[in-house]
Amino acid sequence: MGGQAAVAAGDRQTVEAAAAVLRAGGNAVDAALGAGFAAAVVEPGLTSLGGGGFLLSRRPGGTAEVLDFFVDAPGHGLPMTELAPHFTPVTVVFSDAEQIFHAGYGSVAVPGVLNGYLAAHQRLGRLPLAEVVAPAKARARRGAVLSETQAEVLRLLQAILGLTPEAAHLYLRHGAPPKAGEVFANPQYATFLDQLGEVDPDGWTDLPQTPDAIAAMRAHGGLLTAEDLRQYEVRAREPHVVSYRGARLTTNPPPSFGGSIVCAALTRLDGTDHGQAPAARALVEALHDATEAQKSRTPTPTSTKGTTHVSVIDGDGMVASMTTSNGSCSGVLVPGTGVQLNNMMGESDLHPDGFHDAEPGTRVASMMAPSILDLADGSTVAIGSGGSERIRSALLQTVTQLVAGRPLDASVAAPRVHFDGTTSQLEHDVSEDVALELADVGPVNRWSRRSMYFGGVNAVRRHPDGRLEAAGDARRDGAGAVIDL
């Protein structure tokens, strides 16, 4: 590998970890994994080895493949009488509202990130695992300087992070989470990464800390079992593909539906020729219709909570687009690892038919949609977003901007709208013409400032002549870099 590579991720330090892996000789998948391992420290409220995610990759000249390592519903081997939820309700205080989340041991779904990272490394990586985790290990030991976004996420999750003594010791050492500009370190996690690099396991079942984690689950009413971990599978899937105005979007397929919603909306928009304001209305209506149609076909529980994304194109043209999530966090750590587990089974909006209604082993669906966009001019863009249910609107609007010929950074920064089911939410700098057009659809709410609510698109682009670009979303303190190799 030579020349340059490009990385965009949810934080500058996450980008730095990916860059270090690339400079050590890693390919795009190695770099995405290096970023993922590091993001557990740099973006600690959004992602973890105890969560779930998806990796879309494509070798130069090859076909794309999705590795699905999202979470499963737990409970294998437990009697039906024990499958009732055992949650700890936690009130999270936002700036203008309060929301009750369900966390604790009973909220934990079968984690997939660690298994997914290891499977992706074995299938697609080039560097030894010890070199892939090295930047994350160093960052965990010396600490990450928290951005405004990451500090705000930890502030919102403070009540959850204090649910167990272990989590409180890690995240609330002075009675509160670290503020922006302060350092968050996780030395246990650094030691755990050292162990991973030495033994190169297949997943949680191969690790000595797992029996203690399962014993704690049984002692505190959790449903995660050793059999859940044994039966968990990372699944390779054929991506969902759609053409739009000469471009081609490759994205995450069912059972997750974020990519399907974006594809359906693009199909509806294709062939339309509107000005800016009518286009915004058409986009909102397309998203609404695609979302409603998908809901009627989705019997599985659905995860839509906090996420982060990394995009990489390496010097050989290999592409990796990876999105991961830890839900709203559970407040439960795997003993001796510094790894916080997810709370995917404890979100009421993810389980409209009732908590733990899904059979053990059911793959939870997701809005996450790591994607590759091939433009008519021969450019390739690796793209994805965090942002819960706003992923679909953030990704769709950025894709339409790129297809319309706008530069990468301008497409990521362009003002966004999101239809939440009743109201069109508008960023502060959306034009008045767009606001008036959307007012004909229904209620409109214009935000007073830019917010992480509208997603976090991180994207990289390779032009036909080999020139590279990278853009991180400022709404979430994202960062991008073109790296000399």
C-alpha positions in Angstrom: 0.0 0.0 0.0 1.2 3.5 -0.8 0.0 7.0 -1.5 -2.8 8.3 0.7 -5.9 7.1 2.6 -8.9 8.9 4.0 -10.7 8.5 7.3 -13.8 10.2 8.8 -15.1 9.3 12.3 -17.0 10.7 15.3 -13.9 12.2 16.9 -10.4 13.4 16.0 -8.8 10.9 18.3 -10.8 8.1 16.7 -9.5 9.2 13.3 -5.9 9.3 14.8 -6.3 5.6 15.8 -7.4 4.6 12.3 -4.5 6.6 10.8 -2.0 4.9 13.0 -3.3 1.5 11.9 -3.0 2.6 8.2 0.5 3.8 8.6 1.5 0.5 10.2 0.4 -1.2 7.0 -3.2 -2.0 7.7 -5.9 -1.9 5.1 -9.3 -0.1 5.3 -10.9 -2.8 7.4 -8.0 -2.9 9.9 -8.3 0.9 10.2 -12.1 0.8 10.8 -11.6 -1.8 13.5 -8.7 0.2 15.0 -11.1 3.2 15.1 -13.8 1.0 16.6 -11.6 -0.3 19.4 -10.5 3.3 20.1 -14.0 4.8 20.0 -14.9 2.7 23.1 -12.7 5.1 25.0 -13.0 8.3 22.9 -16.8 8.1 22.4 -17.6 6.0 25.5 -21.3 6.8 25.7 -22.0 5.8 22.1 -20.1 2.5 21.4 -18.5 -0.4 23.2 -17.4 -4.0 22.6 -20.6 -4.8 24.5 -22.9 -3.4 21.8 -23.8 -4.2 18.2 -23.0 -2.9 14.7 -22.5 -3.5 11.0 -19.5 -3.3 8.7 -19.9 -2.8 4.9 -16.7 -3.5 3.0 -15.6 -3.8 -0.6 -12.2 -4.8 -1.9 -10.9 -3.0 -5.0 -12.7 -4.5 -8.0 -14.7 -6.8 -5.8 -18.2 -7.1 -4.5 -19.5 -5.5 -1.3 -20.4 -7.5 1.8 -22.2 -6.6 5.0 -21.1 -8.2 8.3 -24.0 -8.0 10.7 -22.9 -8.2 14.3 -25.8 -6.5 15.8 -27.4 -7.7 19.1 -29.7 -10.7 19.7 -32.5 -11.1 22.1 -31.2 -13.1 25.1 -32.6 -15.9 27.2 -31.4 -19.3 25.7 -31.8 -22.0 28.3 -34.0 -20.0 30.7 -37.5 -21.1 31.6 -40.3 -18.9 30.1 -41.1 -17.9 33.7 -37.7 -16.2 34.0 -38.0 -14.2 30.7 -39.9 -11.4 32.4 -37.9 -8.1 32.4 -35.9 -7.1 35.4 -35.1 -3.4 34.7 -33.9 -0.4 36.6 -35.9 2.7 35.4 -33.7 5.7 35.0 -34.8 9.2 34.3 -32.6 11.0 31.8 -32.9 14.8 31.9 -32.6 16.6 28.5 -32.5 20.3 28.1 -36.2 20.6 27.6 -37.6 17.2 28.5 -37.3 14.1 30.7 -37.3 10.5 29.4 -37.4 7.2 31.3 -34.9 4.6 30.1 -34.6 1.0 31.3 -31.1 0.0 32.2 -29.3 -2.5 34.4 -28.7 -6.2 34.0 -32.1 -7.1 32.6 -31.7 -4.6 29.7 -28.6 -6.3 28.2 -29.0 -8.0 24.8 -26.5 -10.5 23.4 -23.5 -8.3 22.5 -22.0 -8.6 19.0 -19.3 -6.0 18.5 -16.4 -7.9 19.9 -17.4 -11.0 17.9 -17.9 -8.8 14.8 -14.6 -7.1 15.1 -12.8 -10.4 15.5 -14.6 -12.0 12.6 -14.0 -9.0 10.3 -10.3 -9.1 11.2 -10.0 -12.8 10.4 -11.9 -12.5 7.1 -10.6 -9.2 5.8 -7.8 -7.8 7.9 -4.1 -7.7 7.1 -2.3 -6.7 10.2 -1.9 -8.9 13.3 -4.7 -8.1 15.8 -2.1 -6.8 18.4 -1.2 -4.0 15.9 -4.8 -3.2 15.2 -5.7 -2.7 18.9 -2.4 -1.0 19.7 -3.6 2.7 19.2 -6.8 2.0 21.2 -4.8 0.4 24.0 -2.5 3.4 24.2 -5.4 5.8 24.2 -7.2 3.8 27.0 -4.1 3.9 29.1 -3.3 7.6 28.8 -6.9 8.7 28.4 -9.0 10.5 25.8 -9.7 14.2 25.9 -13.5 14.4 25.7 -15.1 16.6 23.1 -18.2 18.7 23.8 -20.4 16.1 22.2 -19.0 13.1 24.1 -19.1 15.0 27.4 -22.7 15.9 26.8 -23.6 12.3 26.1 -22.0 11.2 29.4 -23.8 13.9 31.2 -27.1 12.7 29.9 -26.3 9.2 30.9 -25.0 10.0 34.4 -27.8 8.2 36.2 -27.3 5.1 34.2 -23.5 5.2 34.6 -24.0 5.2 38.4 -26.2 2.1 38.5 -23.3 -0.3 39.6 -20.2 0.4 41.7 -18.0 -0.7 38.8 -19.5 1.7 36.3 -19.6 4.6 38.8 -15.9 4.0 39.6 -15.0 4.2 35.9 -17.2 7.0 34.7 -18.1 9.1 37.8 -14.8 9.1 39.8 -15.5 12.6 41.2 -19.2 12.2 41.5 -19.9 13.3 38.0 -18.7 12.4 34.5 -15.7 14.2 33.1 -16.5 17.5 31.3 -15.4 18.6 27.8 -11.7 19.0 27.7 -11.1 16.6 30.6 -9.5 13.2 30.3 -11.3 9.9 30.4 -9.1 6.8 30.8 -9.9 3.1 31.0 -6.9 1.2 32.2 -8.8 -2.1 32.6 -9.8 -1.8 29.0 -6.2 -1.3 27.9 -5.2 -4.5 29.8 -8.1 -6.4 28.1 -7.0 -5.2 24.7 -3.5 -6.5 25.5 -5.1 -9.9 26.2 -7.1 -9.9 23.0 -3.9 -9.2 21.0 -2.2 -12.2 22.7 -4.9 -14.8 22.4 -6.8 -13.6 19.3 -10.1 -15.3 20.4 -13.2 -15.9 18.3 -15.5 -14.1 20.7 -16.7 -13.7 24.3 -17.0 -17.5 24.8 -13.2 -17.9 24.6 -12.4 -15.3 27.3 -11.8 -16.0 31.0 -13.9 -13.0 32.1 -17.1 -14.4 30.6 -18.1 -16.8 33.4 -18.0 -14.1 36.0 -20.1 -11.9 33.7 -22.7 -14.6 33.3 -22.7 -15.3 37.1 -23.4 -11.6 37.7 -26.3 -11.7 35.2 -27.9 -14.6 37.1 -27.4 -12.9 40.4 -29.0 -9.7 39.3 -31.9 -10.8 37.2 -30.2 -10.5 33.8 -31.2 -12.7 30.9 -27.9 -13.1 29.1 -26.7 -16.7 29.3 -23.6 -18.6 28.3 -25.8 -20.4 25.7 -26.7 -17.0 24.2 -23.0 -16.3 23.7 -22.3 -19.8 22.3 -25.1 -19.5 19.8 -24.4 -15.9 18.7 -23.3 -15.7 15.0 -21.8 -12.9 13.0 -23.8 -13.0 9.7 -22.6 -12.1 6.3 -25.3 -10.5 4.2 -25.7 -9.4 0.6 -26.2 -5.6 0.6 -29.3 -3.7 -0.5 -28.6 -1.7 -3.7 -30.5 1.0 -5.4 -29.8 3.3 -8.4 -30.5 7.0 -8.2 -29.9 9.5 -11.0 -26.9 7.7 -12.4 -25.5 6.9 -8.9 -25.6 3.6 -7.1 -26.1 3.2 -3.3 -25.0 0.0 -1.6 -26.3 -0.2 2.0 -27.4 -2.3 5.0 -30.1 -4.9 4.1 -33.0 -6.4 6.1 -33.7 -7.4 8.8 -32.4 -4.0 9.7 -34.3 -1.3 7.8 -32.5 2.0 7.9 -30.9 1.2 4.5 -34.2 -0.1 3.1 -35.9 3.2 4.0 -33.3 5.3 2.4 -33.4 3.1 -0.8 -37.2 3.3 -1.0 -37.1 7.1 -0.6 -34.4 7.5 -3.3 -36.5 5.4 -5.6 -39.5 7.7 -5.0 -37.4 10.8 -5.5 -35.7 9.5 -8.7 -36.9 11.3 -11.8 -38.3 14.3 -9.9 -37.0 17.8 -10.9 -37.8 20.2 -8.1 -36.4 23.4 -6.8 -35.0 23.5 -3.3 -38.2 24.0 -1.3 -40.4 21.4 -3.3 -37.5 19.0 -3.1 -37.4 19.2 0.7 -41.2 18.5 0.8 -40.8 15.6 -1.6 -37.9 14.2 0.6 -40.0 14.5 3.8 -43.0 12.8 2.1 -40.7 10.0 0.7 -39.2 9.3 4.1 -42.6 9.2 5.8 -44.0 6.8 3.3 -41.0 4.5 3.2 -40.9 4.5 7.0 -44.5 3.6 7.4 -44.3 0.9 4.7 -41.3 -0.6 6.5 -42.9 -0.6 9.9 -45.7 -2.8 8.6 -43.2 -5.4 7.5 -41.0 -5.4 10.6 -42.0 -7.9 13.3 -38.7 -7.8 15.2 -37.6 -5.4 18.0 -35.9 -2.3 16.6 -32.9 -0.4 17.9 -32.8 3.3 17.2 -30.6 4.8 19.9 -27.1 6.4 20.1 -24.6 5.5 17.5 -21.3 6.4 15.9 -19.8 5.8 12.4 -16.4 5.5 10.8 -15.6 5.6 7.0 -12.3 4.5 5.5 -10.8 4.3 2.0 -7.3 3.0 1.9 -4.4 3.5 -0.5 -5.4 0.5 -2.6 -9.0 1.6 -2.9 -10.5 -0.8 -0.4 -13.6 0.7 1.3 -14.9 0.2 4.8 -18.1 1.7 6.3 -18.9 0.8 9.9 -21.6 1.9 12.3 -21.9 0.7 15.9 -24.0 1.4 19.0 -24.2 0.7 22.7 -27.9 1.8 22.9 -28.2 4.1 25.9 -25.8 1.9 27.9 -26.8 -0.4 30.7 -24.5 0.6 33.6 -23.2 -2.9 33.7 -19.5 -3.8 33.0 -18.0 -7.2 32.0 -15.9 -7.9 35.1 -12.2 -7.1 34.6 -12.5 -5.7 31.1 -13.7 -2.1 31.3 -16.3 -3.0 28.7 -19.8 -1.6 29.3 -22.7 -3.7 28.0 -25.7 -2.4 26.0 -29.3 -1.8 27.1 -31.0 -2.7 23.8 -33.6 -4.9 25.6 -34.7 -2.0 27.8 -35.9 0.6 25.4 -39.7 0.7 25.3 -39.8 2.2 21.8 -37.7 -0.7 20.5 -40.2 -3.3 21.7 -43.7 -2.1 20.7 -45.1 -5.6 21.4 -43.8 -5.7 24.9 -40.4 -6.2 26.6 -38.7 -9.5 25.8 -41.5 -10.5 23.5 -38.9 -11.7 20.9 -37.7 -15.3 21.0 -34.1 -15.8 22.3 -31.7 -15.5 19.5 -33.8 -13.1 17.4 -31.6 -10.6 15.7 -32.7 -7.1 16.8 -33.4 -4.8 13.8 -31.7 -1.4 13.4 -31.8 2.0 11.7 -28.1 1.9 11.1 -27.1 2.1 7.4 -23.4 2.0 6.7 -23.2 2.6 2.9 -21.1 3.0 -0.2 -22.2 5.5 -2.9 -20.8 5.2 -6.4 -21.3 8.4 -8.3 -21.8 8.9 -12.0 -18.5 10.6 -12.3 -16.6 7.5 -11.1 -16.2 8.7 -7.5 -16.7 6.3 -4.6 -18.0 7.6 -1.2 -18.0 5.6 2.0 -20.7 7.1 4.2 -22.8 6.5 7.3 -24.3 8.3 10.2 -25.1 8.2 13.9 -28.3 9.8 15.1 -30.9 7.2 16.1 -34.0 7.5 13.9 -32.5 10.6 12.2 -30.0 8.3 10.5 -32.4 7.9 7.6 -32.9 11.6 7.0 -29.3 12.6 7.5 -28.0 9.9 5.1 -30.7 10.5 2.5 -30.1 14.3 2.4 -26.3 13.9 2.2 -26.6 11.4 -0.6 -28.9 13.7 -2.6 -26.5 16.6 -2.1 -23.6 14.5 -3.4 -25.6 13.2 -6.4 -26.5 16.8 -7.2 -22.8 17.6 -7.5 -22.0 19.4 -4.3 -18.6 18.9 -2.6 -18.2 16.3 0.1 -17.8 18.8 3.0 -20.6 21.0 1.8 -22.9 18.0 1.4 -22.2 16.9 5.0 -22.7 20.4 6.4 -25.8 21.3 4.4 -28.9 22.2 6.5 -31.1 19.2 7.4 -34.7 18.5 8.0 -36.2 15.5 9.8 -39.9 14.4 9.9 -40.5 12.8 13.3 -43.9 11.4 12.5 -45.9 14.5 13.4 -43.6 17.5 12.9 -40.9 18.6 10.4 -37.8 19.4 12.5 -35.7 22.1 10.8 -32.1 23.1 11.5 -31.6 26.8 12.2 -30.2 27.6 8.8 -32.8 25.9 6.7 -34.2 28.5 4.2 -37.5 30.3 4.7 -38.7 28.9 1.4 -38.2 25.3 2.7 -39.9 26.1 6.0 -42.9 27.5 4.2 -43.1 24.5 1.9 -43.0 22.1 4.8 -45.6 24.0 6.7 -48.1 22.8 4.1 -47.3 19.2 5.2 -47.8 19.8 8.9 -46.3 21.4 12.0 -42.8 22.8 11.7 -40.2 23.3 14.5 -37.1 25.4 13.7 -34.2 24.8 16.0 -32.3 27.8 17.3 -28.8 26.2 16.8 -27.0 23.3 15.2 -27.5 20.1 17.2 -26.3 16.5 17.3 -30.1 15.6 17.1 -29.8 15.9 13.3 -27.2 13.0 13.0 -23.5 12.7 12.5 -22.6 11.9 8.9 -18.9 10.9 8.5 -17.8 10.3 4.9 -14.7 9.9 2.7 -14.5 10.2 -1.1 -12.1 8.8 -3.7 -12.2 10.6 -7.1 -11.5 8.8 -10.4 -8.0 10.4 -10.4 -7.2 9.0 -7.0 -7.7 12.2 -5.1 -9.2 11.8 -1.6 -11.5 13.8 0.6 -12.7 13.3 4.2 -15.5 15.1 6.1 -16.6 14.6 9.7 -19.9 16.0 10.9 -19.4 19.1 13.0 -22.8 18.5 14.6 -21.2 15.8 16.7 -17.6 17.0 16.7 -16.8 14.5 13.9 -13.5 14.7 12.1 -11.9 13.7 8.8 -8.4 13.4 7.5 -6.5 12.5 4.4 -3.4 10.5 5.5 -0.1 10.2 3.9 1.1 6.6 4.0 
